[in-house]
Amino acid sequence: MQWIWWVIAIIVSAGAGYLVFRADKQRAVPYPWLTAALRGIVVLLTLLLILVPAITITKTETQKPIILFLQDNSQSISHALGKDTTGYKHNAEQLLDKLKGKYRVVRWGFGNTIQQDSLFQYTQRSTDIASALSRAQEFYSMQNLGAVILATDGRFNEGSNPLYQQLSLRSSLYLLGLGDTAAQKDLRIAQVFANKTASLNSQFEIRADVVASLCNGYSNSIQLTENGADIGSSTLSINSNRYDRSVSFSIKADKPGLHHYVISAPVAEGEINTANNHRDVFIDVVDEKKNILIIAAAPHPDINAIKEALNGMENYRVTVKIESDAVNLNDYSVIILHETPTANNELLRQLQAGNKPVWYILGAQSNLSLLTQLRKPAALNLMPGYLKDALPAYNTSFSTFTVPQNLQAVLDKMPPLNIPNGSIQAMPDANVLFKQRNSDEPLWILSQGVKPMALLAGEGLWRWRIYEYKYFNQHGTIDECIRQTISFLSANNTERPFRVELPKYVWSDQEAVSLNAYLLNANNEQVNAPDVQLTITDSTGKKQNYSFEKNGTAYRLNIGVWAGGNYTYTAHTTYNGKQYTASGSFAIESMPLELMETGADYALLYGLARKYNGSFIPASNIGSLYDSISKNESIKPVLETNTQTAPLVDWKWYFFLILLFAVAEWLLRKYWLAQ
């Protein structure tokens, strides 16, 4: 209807101009049409300001398709390309320059992070293909993303398997294969299995998987050393070009503290990649046994699953009690409540007064009204007596402890847990290990504080162990999650008023080390009034000093990334005239992830191409990528129409324009009539 007002304004302004024209002609004005035109314009602009206070402006722009070039910038690419790095860079630059003429080209480098410069330096120390694709979808899902070019060797050592990643990429994915799929002579220590802790004077085992390719005829000994001294050896004789076996070493924990062991295999003749011929193992030998108490509402197969998972760990002594049994919680380091408390007022009183680390496992018999009276890592809004199924999903941002490498693959095969119906919300300081696959609510939660806590939202751990054995012939992954949870709850569980804790003893040389400190007053309340100083000493005796930052009622310090080696720390503070100290040690593990496996994985790249309607092209044929993209009819420009409403009163120049025409008419008429 806006056009009607335009017509009215034009008619009225034309009439006003005509009347002025007639009057000026009778006055013998030299150019009456000019003054009439000026009057008509002034009237038109003024009427538009009244009748059409806002103007609608429609703009149509052509949005070029976006071509996202994802270059694997990890260290393995320089090995994959060999001497051809310069030639590949030149060919890639030519392709991108050619694409610029028709498309909007965006360049990203990736490894463990995304970068937008130095794409062909190959310096990142790990590869996370799934995260790179996820970031691409996150940034460009609402834009005209025509295609993603993923240039990589297909080897990843962080994140989930991109083949099993659920993305809604609406663009084609072109895989540019780098490197050679041909097997190279290589002998490596693939995996190492050992408990994180061991009790003093106990016997523990270190097991390693040795994988070799094209090493037929190799015969030597795998060595286990500590501080350069031989501890054990295992003979290795290879009689085929594809070889895989395990070696094990039995060691006695005769000295408390953090022990650094090295498993190494002598280099095979002609082997190029020797960085994966050794692996570091760190084990903390503790001079104490920690009592773990499981209190159950009734006998349940989950109880036996937890006991089996902790079986063989010398530093834990597990006791099982039924809720109705008399028990003194002060005798135990960690309490596991399986569907309890139900109605035991004495147990509830001890839990409220004891302030012990607790792992809550919910189920059909859990008394949710009693649970609300206890400190928990999550807010529960549940309906008692009603259960539902919940499938697990690994939370990739979990950082409390290191999870098994095949955790995601195992979780994909797990049956659901039976959890109470309702909602669960993790506390702000909690860390979620598993989420519910469908609702994204927490399923397995851990919380650090003065006393750590954990919560498993349902029962069914026993089924998880059975299913893992069914599909993987072992149940070490689920067992490791149980052990790590117990280790987290029992770590540094003392009554000392001042202590320093680390989320883990062993860190990678690619991650920042963080420490937490806690100070208790006489009422066992957490305080952080005084300053806390920290001194870290390396193996050469060099010391570095730091100050903790105050965080809430506790202390926190991030000391950044450190080089490989063993370190000790001492923290000290003064509170109410008393001096407190806390000391400990940690280790930095140097693991060249990019060199653990060599050669390209084209099978993965072919699988990704099929999954996302793209194609696979080897780097030697990179020039054909332009033809493939340009002939893809789904990659086309998009016409984007934007409509804006502009109020005339906001245009200051509009008022000056009216004033200009009005003054011009007045001056002309004044001048001509004065002649």
C-alpha positions in Angstrom: 0.0 0.0 0.0 3.0 2.3 0.2 2.8 3.2 -3.5 -0.6 4.9 -2.9 1.1 7.5 -0.7 3.8 8.0 -3.3 1.1 8.7 -6.0 -0.7 11.1 -3.7 2.5 12.9 -2.8 3.5 13.2 -6.5 0.0 14.6 -7.5 -0.1 17.1 -4.7 3.5 18.3 -5.4 2.8 18.6 -9.1 -0.3 20.7 -8.3 1.7 22.9 -6.0 4.3 23.4 -8.8 1.7 24.3 -11.3 0.1 26.9 -9.1 3.5 28.5 -8.5 4.2 28.4 -12.3 1.0 30.3 -13.1 1.6 32.9 -10.4 5.3 33.5 -11.4 4.4 33.8 -15.1 1.9 36.6 -14.3 4.7 38.3 -12.3 7.0 38.1 -15.3 9.5 35.9 -13.6 12.2 35.0 -16.2 12.1 31.3 -15.6 8.8 30.3 -13.9 9.3 26.6 -14.6 12.5 26.6 -12.4 10.8 28.1 -9.4 7.8 25.9 -9.9 10.1 22.8 -10.0 11.8 23.8 -6.9 8.5 24.4 -5.1 7.2 21.0 -6.3 10.4 19.2 -5.0 10.1 20.9 -1.6 6.4 19.9 -1.3 7.2 16.3 -2.5 10.0 15.8 0.0 7.9 17.3 2.9 4.9 15.1 2.0 7.0 12.0 1.8 8.3 12.7 5.3 4.7 12.8 6.5 3.0 10.1 4.4 5.9 7.7 4.0 8.0 8.0 7.2 10.1 5.0 6.3 11.5 3.7 3.0 11.9 0.0 2.3 15.1 -0.8 0.4 15.7 -4.3 -1.1 19.2 -5.3 -2.1 20.0 -8.5 -4.0 23.6 -9.8 -3.8 25.3 -12.8 -5.3 27.0 -15.0 -2.7 29.8 -17.0 -4.1 30.1 -20.7 -3.0 32.7 -21.1 -0.2 35.5 -23.7 -0.9 37.1 -24.6 2.5 40.6 -25.9 2.1 41.6 -28.0 5.2 45.3 -28.7 5.1 46.7 -31.3 7.6 49.5 -29.3 9.2 50.8 -32.1 11.5 54.3 -33.4 11.6 53.4 -36.6 9.9 52.7 -34.8 6.6 56.4 -33.8 6.2 57.3 -37.5 6.4 54.4 -38.4 4.1 55.5 -35.9 1.4 59.3 -36.5 1.9 61.3 -34.3 -0.6 58.1 -33.3 -2.4 56.9 -30.7 0.1 57.9 -27.7 -2.1 56.3 -29.2 -5.2 53.1 -30.0 -3.3 52.9 -26.5 -1.9 53.3 -25.0 -5.4 50.6 -27.2 -6.9 48.2 -26.5 -4.0 48.7 -22.8 -4.3 48.0 -23.0 -8.0 44.8 -24.8 -7.4 43.6 -22.3 -4.8 44.5 -19.3 -7.0 42.5 -20.9 -9.8 39.5 -21.5 -7.5 39.6 -17.9 -6.4 38.3 -16.7 -9.8 35.0 -18.5 -9.3 34.6 -19.2 -5.6 35.4 -17.7 -2.2 38.3 -19.7 -0.9 39.0 -20.1 2.8 42.2 -21.7 4.0 42.6 -23.6 7.3 45.4 -25.6 8.7 44.7 -28.2 11.3 46.4 -30.7 13.6 45.2 -30.6 17.2 44.0 -27.0 16.7 42.8 -24.8 13.7 45.1 -22.2 12.3 44.7 -19.8 9.4 48.4 -19.1 8.6 51.5 -21.1 7.9 49.5 -23.8 6.3 52.4 -25.7 4.8 54.8 -25.7 7.8 53.7 -29.1 9.2 54.5 -28.3 12.8 51.5 -29.5 14.8 52.2 -32.4 17.0 49.0 -34.4 16.7 46.1 -34.8 14.3 42.3 -34.5 15.0 40.4 -34.9 11.7 37.0 -35.2 13.4 37.4 -31.9 15.2 38.5 -30.1 12.0 35.4 -31.3 10.2 33.2 -30.4 13.2 34.6 -26.9 13.2 34.0 -26.6 9.5 30.3 -27.4 10.0 30.1 -25.1 13.0 31.5 -22.1 11.2 29.9 -22.5 7.7 26.6 -24.5 8.2 24.5 -21.3 7.8 26.5 -20.1 4.7 26.9 -21.2 1.1 29.6 -23.8 1.8 30.1 -25.5 -1.6 32.8 -28.0 -0.9 35.4 -28.9 1.7 38.9 -30.1 0.5 40.6 -32.2 3.1 44.3 -32.7 2.4 45.7 -35.3 4.7 47.3 -38.7 5.0 44.3 -40.1 6.9 46.3 -40.8 10.1 44.7 -39.4 13.3 45.8 -39.8 16.9 43.3 -37.5 18.7 39.6 -37.3 18.8 37.0 -39.7 17.5 37.1 -41.7 14.3 35.8 -39.3 11.6 34.1 -42.2 9.8 31.7 -42.7 12.8 31.2 -39.0 13.4 27.7 -37.7 12.9 27.9 -34.5 10.9 25.3 -32.7 8.8 27.6 -31.5 6.1 25.5 -30.3 3.2 28.5 -29.8 1.0 30.7 -32.3 -0.9 33.9 -33.5 0.8 36.9 -33.9 -1.5 39.7 -36.0 -0.1 43.2 -35.1 -1.2 45.4 -38.1 -0.3 49.0 -37.3 0.8 51.7 -39.8 1.3 52.2 -43.4 0.3 50.2 -46.4 1.4 53.1 -48.8 0.8 54.2 -50.4 4.0 57.6 -49.4 5.4 60.0 -51.3 7.6 58.9 -50.4 11.1 59.1 -51.8 14.6 57.1 -50.0 17.2 55.9 -50.3 20.8 52.2 -49.8 20.0 50.4 -49.9 23.4 51.5 -50.2 27.0 49.3 -51.6 29.7 50.0 -51.0 33.4 48.2 -49.8 36.6 48.7 -46.2 37.4 49.4 -47.0 41.0 50.9 -50.0 42.9 51.2 -50.7 46.6 54.6 -50.9 48.2 56.1 -54.4 48.2 53.5 -55.7 45.8 54.2 -57.4 42.5 52.8 -55.7 39.4 53.0 -56.3 35.6 53.8 -54.0 32.7 52.6 -55.3 29.3 53.4 -53.9 25.9 52.1 -54.7 22.4 54.9 -54.9 19.8 53.9 -54.4 16.1 56.3 -54.9 13.2 56.1 -54.6 9.4 58.6 -55.9 6.9 61.0 -56.9 9.8 61.2 -60.6 8.9 64.4 -62.1 10.4 64.7 -59.6 13.2 65.9 -61.1 16.5 66.7 -59.1 19.6 65.5 -58.4 23.1 62.9 -55.9 24.3 64.4 -54.1 27.3 62.7 -52.5 30.4 64.9 -50.0 32.1 64.6 -47.5 35.0 67.1 -44.6 35.3 69.3 -46.4 32.7 69.4 -49.7 34.7 68.1 -52.9 33.1 65.2 -54.4 35.0 64.0 -57.0 32.6 64.1 -58.2 29.0 62.0 -60.3 26.6 63.4 -62.1 23.5 61.7 -61.1 20.3 62.1 -63.2 17.1 60.1 -62.1 14.0 59.5 -64.7 11.2 57.0 -62.8 9.0 56.5 -59.4 7.4 53.4 -58.7 9.5 54.0 -59.3 13.2 52.1 -58.5 16.4 52.6 -59.9 19.9 52.7 -58.9 23.6 55.6 -58.9 26.0 55.2 -58.6 29.7 57.5 -57.8 32.7 56.8 -58.5 36.3 58.3 -56.0 38.8 58.3 -55.7 42.5 57.3 -52.3 44.0 60.2 -52.0 46.5 60.4 -48.2 46.8 57.6 -45.7 47.2 57.3 -42.7 44.8 56.8 -42.0 41.1 58.8 -44.5 39.0 59.7 -43.9 35.3 60.2 -47.0 33.2 61.2 -47.2 29.6 60.3 -50.1 27.3 62.6 -50.0 24.2 63.2 -52.2 21.1 66.6 -52.1 19.3 66.3 -50.5 15.8 65.8 -52.9 12.9 68.3 -52.7 10.1 67.0 -50.2 7.5 64.3 -48.8 9.8 63.7 -45.1 9.1 61.2 -44.2 11.8 62.8 -45.0 15.1 60.9 -42.6 17.3 58.3 -45.2 18.1 60.8 -47.9 19.2 60.4 -46.9 22.9 57.6 -46.0 25.3 57.6 -44.4 28.7 55.6 -45.9 31.6 55.0 -44.0 34.9 53.8 -45.9 38.0 53.2 -44.3 41.4 54.1 -46.7 44.2 52.2 -45.8 47.3 52.9 -46.9 50.9 49.3 -47.5 51.9 46.2 -49.5 51.3 43.0 -47.7 50.9 39.8 -49.2 52.1 36.9 -49.0 49.7 33.4 -49.6 51.1 30.5 -50.6 48.9 27.1 -50.2 50.6 24.2 -51.7 48.6 20.5 -51.7 49.1 20.5 -55.4 48.1 22.7 -57.9 46.3 23.3 -56.7 42.7 25.6 -57.9 39.9 27.0 -54.3 39.7 28.7 -54.9 43.0 30.6 -57.9 41.7 31.4 -55.9 38.5 33.1 -53.2 40.6 34.9 -55.7 42.7 36.2 -57.5 39.6 37.4 -54.2 38.1 39.4 -53.5 41.3 40.6 -57.1 41.6 44.4 -57.3 41.5 45.0 -53.7 42.5 47.1 -54.1 45.6 46.5 -50.6 47.0 42.7 -51.2 47.4 40.9 -53.3 49.9 37.2 -53.7 48.9 34.5 -54.4 51.5 30.8 -54.9 50.7 28.0 -54.3 53.1 24.2 -54.3 52.9 22.6 -51.1 54.1 21.1 -52.8 57.1 24.6 -53.9 58.4 26.2 -51.8 61.1 29.2 -49.9 59.7 31.6 -47.2 60.7 32.4 -45.0 57.7 35.5 -43.5 59.4 37.3 -46.8 58.7 37.1 -46.3 54.9 38.7 -43.9 52.4 36.0 -44.1 49.7 32.3 -44.9 50.0 30.3 -46.4 47.1 26.5 -46.1 47.6 24.7 -48.5 45.3 21.0 -47.4 45.3 21.4 -46.2 48.9 20.5 -44.7 51.3 16.9 -46.0 51.3 15.7 -45.5 54.8 18.8 -45.9 57.1 18.9 -42.8 59.3 22.2 -43.9 60.9 23.9 -44.2 57.5 22.5 -40.9 56.4 23.8 -39.2 59.6 27.3 -40.7 59.1 27.3 -39.6 55.5 26.4 -36.0 56.5 28.9 -35.8 59.3 31.8 -37.8 57.8 32.5 -35.7 54.7 33.9 -38.8 52.9 34.5 -39.1 49.1 31.3 -40.7 47.8 30.4 -42.4 44.5 26.6 -42.4 44.1 25.1 -45.1 41.8 21.4 -44.6 41.3 18.8 -47.2 40.7 15.2 -48.3 41.3 15.7 -48.5 45.1 17.3 -45.1 45.5 15.5 -42.9 48.0 15.6 -39.6 46.1 14.3 -37.6 49.0 17.2 -38.8 51.2 19.7 -38.0 48.4 18.6 -34.4 48.4 20.0 -34.1 51.9 23.5 -35.1 50.8 26.3 -33.3 48.9 26.3 -34.4 45.3 28.0 -33.5 42.0 24.6 -32.9 40.3 21.1 -31.5 40.9 18.5 -34.3 40.7 14.9 -33.9 39.7 13.9 -37.5 39.4 10.7 -39.6 39.8 11.2 -42.5 42.2 10.2 -45.9 41.0 10.2 -45.0 37.3 13.2 -46.1 35.2 14.2 -45.4 31.6 17.0 -46.6 29.3 20.0 -44.3 28.6 22.7 -45.0 26.1 26.2 -43.6 26.9 28.2 -41.1 24.8 31.7 -40.0 25.6 32.1 -36.3 26.4 35.2 -35.2 24.4 35.9 -32.2 26.7 36.4 -34.5 29.7 39.8 -33.9 31.3 39.8 -35.2 34.9 41.8 -38.3 33.9 43.1 -40.0 30.7 40.5 -42.3 29.2 41.3 -45.6 27.3 42.0 -44.9 23.6 39.2 -47.3 22.3 36.6 -45.9 24.7 34.4 -44.5 21.9 34.4 -47.7 20.0 33.4 -49.7 23.1 30.6 -47.2 24.1 29.1 -47.6 20.6 28.5 -51.3 21.5 27.2 -50.8 25.0 23.6 -51.5 26.1 21.7 -48.8 28.0 21.9 -48.2 31.7 18.6 -48.2 33.6 18.3 -44.7 35.2 15.5 -43.0 37.2 13.2 -41.0 35.0 13.6 -37.2 35.2 16.3 -34.7 34.7 19.9 -34.4 35.9 22.0 -31.3 35.8 25.7 -31.3 36.6 27.1 -28.8 39.1 29.3 -26.0 37.6 32.5 -27.5 39.0 31.7 -31.0 37.9 33.3 -32.8 34.9 31.1 -35.1 32.8 32.7 -38.4 31.6 29.6 -39.8 29.8 26.5 -38.1 28.6 23.1 -39.6 27.7 23.3 -40.1 24.0 19.8 -38.8 23.2 19.2 -36.1 25.8 22.8 -34.9 26.3 22.2 -34.9 30.1 25.1 -36.2 32.2 25.3 -39.9 32.9 28.7 -40.3 34.7 29.9 -37.3 36.6 33.0 -36.5 38.7 33.5 -33.4 40.9 36.7 -32.2 42.5 36.7 -30.2 45.8 37.6 -30.5 49.4 36.2 -34.0 49.1 35.8 -35.4 45.6 32.5 -37.0 44.5 31.2 -39.0 41.6 27.7 -40.0 40.4 26.6 -42.7 38.0 23.0 -42.1 37.0 21.9 -45.7 36.6 22.6 -49.4 37.1 24.0 -51.8 34.6 27.8 -51.8 34.8 27.7 -55.6 34.8 26.1 -55.6 31.4 28.7 -53.2 30.1 31.5 -55.6 31.1 29.7 -58.6 29.5 29.1 -56.7 26.2 32.7 -55.5 26.1 33.9 -59.0 26.4 31.4 -60.2 23.8 32.6 -57.7 21.2 36.3 -57.1 22.2 37.2 -60.3 24.1 38.2 -58.3 27.2 36.6 -55.8 29.6 39.6 -53.6 30.3 38.1 -50.4 29.0 35.0 -50.4 31.4 37.2 -51.7 34.2 39.7 -48.8 33.6 36.8 -46.2 33.9 35.8 -47.8 37.2 39.5 -47.9 38.5 40.1 -44.3 37.4 37.0 -43.1 39.2 38.1 -44.9 42.4 41.6 -43.5 42.0 40.2 -40.0 41.5 38.1 -40.3 44.7 40.8 -41.8 46.8 43.7 -39.6 45.6 45.2 -37.4 48.4 42.2 -38.3 50.6 43.8 -37.2 53.9 42.8 -35.1 56.8 45.7 -32.7 56.3 44.6 -29.0 56.5 46.8 -28.0 53.5 47.3 -30.1 50.4 48.1 -29.8 46.7 46.5 -32.0 44.1 47.1 -32.7 40.4 44.3 -34.2 38.2 46.9 -36.8 37.2 50.5 -37.7 37.8 51.6 -38.1 34.2 51.1 -35.4 31.6 51.9 -35.2 27.9 54.5 -32.6 26.7 51.7 -31.2 24.5 49.3 -30.2 27.3 49.3 -27.6 30.0 50.0 -28.8 33.6 47.6 -27.5 36.3 47.6 -27.9 40.1 45.0 -27.2 42.7 45.6 -26.4 46.4 43.2 -26.6 49.3 43.5 -25.0 52.8 41.1 -25.9 55.7 40.5 -23.9 58.8 39.9 -25.3 62.3 36.2 -26.1 61.4 37.3 -28.0 58.2 36.0 -25.1 56.1 37.8 -24.3 52.9 39.5 -20.9 52.9 42.0 -19.1 50.7 42.9 -16.0 52.6 46.8 -16.4 52.6 48.9 -16.5 49.5 50.4 -19.9 48.5 53.8 -20.2 46.9 55.0 -23.1 44.7 58.5 -24.3 43.8 59.1 -26.8 41.0 62.4 -28.6 40.6 63.5 -30.6 37.6 65.8 -33.6 37.5 68.9 -31.3 37.1 68.0 -29.4 40.3 66.8 -26.2 38.5 64.0 -24.5 40.4 61.2 -22.3 39.2 58.9 -20.4 41.6 55.2 -19.6 41.1 52.2 -18.2 43.1 48.8 -19.8 43.1 45.8 -17.9 41.9 42.8 -17.7 44.2 39.8 -19.5 42.7 36.6 -19.4 44.7 37.6 -20.7 48.1 40.5 -22.8 46.7 43.7 -22.2 44.7 44.5 -23.0 41.1 47.7 -22.7 39.0 48.3 -23.4 35.4 52.1 -23.7 34.7 51.8 -24.3 31.0 53.5 -26.9 28.8 56.7 -28.6 30.1 59.4 -30.6 28.5 59.6 -34.4 29.1 61.1 -35.5 32.5 60.4 -36.0 36.2 59.6 -33.0 38.4 59.0 -32.5 42.1 57.1 -29.7 43.7 56.8 -28.0 47.1 54.1 -25.6 48.1 54.0 -23.5 51.3 51.8 -21.0 53.0 51.3 -19.4 56.4 47.9 -19.3 58.1 47.1 -18.1 61.6 50.8 -18.1 62.5 51.3 -21.7 61.4 53.4 -22.8 58.4 52.0 -25.5 56.1 53.8 -27.3 53.3 52.8 -29.9 50.7 55.0 -31.7 48.3 54.8 -34.3 45.5 55.9 -35.2 42.1 54.7 -35.5 38.5 56.1 -36.6 35.2 56.0 -35.2 31.7 55.8 -37.9 29.0 57.4 -37.2 25.6 55.4 -39.2 23.1 55.8 -38.4 19.3 52.2 -39.2 18.4 52.8 -38.3 14.8 55.5 -40.8 14.4 53.8 -43.7 16.2 52.4 -44.9 12.8 53.7 -44.2 9.4 52.2 -44.5 5.9 48.9 -43.1 4.6 45.5 -44.5 5.4 43.6 -44.2 2.1 40.9 -46.6 3.2 39.7 -44.0 5.7 39.8 -41.2 3.0 37.8 -43.4 0.6 35.2 -44.0 3.3 34.9 -40.3 4.1 34.4 -39.6 0.4 31.6 -42.1 0.1 29.9 -40.9 3.3 29.8 -37.2 2.3 29.2 -37.5 -1.4 32.7 -36.5 -2.5 35.6 -38.1 -4.2 39.1 -39.1 -3.4 42.0 -37.7 -5.4 45.7 -38.5 -4.8 48.0 -35.5 -4.3 49.8 -36.3 -7.6 46.6 -35.5 -9.5 45.7 -32.4 -7.5 45.1 -30.4 -10.7 42.0 -32.4 -11.5 40.3 -31.1 -8.4 39.3 -27.9 -10.1 37.5 -29.7 -12.9 35.7 -31.9 -10.3 34.5 -28.9 -8.3 33.6 -26.7 -11.3 31.5 -29.5 -12.8 29.6 -30.2 -9.6 26.2 -28.8 -10.3 25.3 -28.6 -6.5 28.1 -26.0 -6.0 26.5 -22.8 -7.3 26.1 -19.1 -6.3 23.2 -18.1 -4.1 21.2 -14.9 -4.6 20.8 -13.3 -1.2 18.1 -10.7 -0.8 18.2 -8.3 2.1 15.3 -5.9 2.9 15.9 -2.9 5.1 13.5 -0.3 6.4 15.1 3.1 6.7 13.2 5.9 8.6 13.5 9.2 6.8 13.8 11.1 10.2 17.1 9.3 10.7 18.6 10.9 7.5 19.9 14.2 8.5 20.9 15.0 5.0 17.2 14.7 4.0 16.3 17.8 6.0 19.2 19.8 4.6 18.0 18.8 1.1 14.5 20.2 1.8 16.1 23.4 3.2 18.4 23.7 0.1 15.6 23.6 -2.4 13.4 26.0 -0.4 16.3 28.5 0.0 17.2 28.2 -3.7 13.6 29.1 -4.7 13.4 32.0 -2.3 16.7 33.5 -3.4 15.8 33.1 -7.1 12.4 34.7 -6.7 14.0 37.5 -4.5 16.6 38.2 -7.2 14.3 38.2 -10.2 11.6 40.4 -8.5 14.2 42.9 -7.6 15.2 43.5 -11.2 
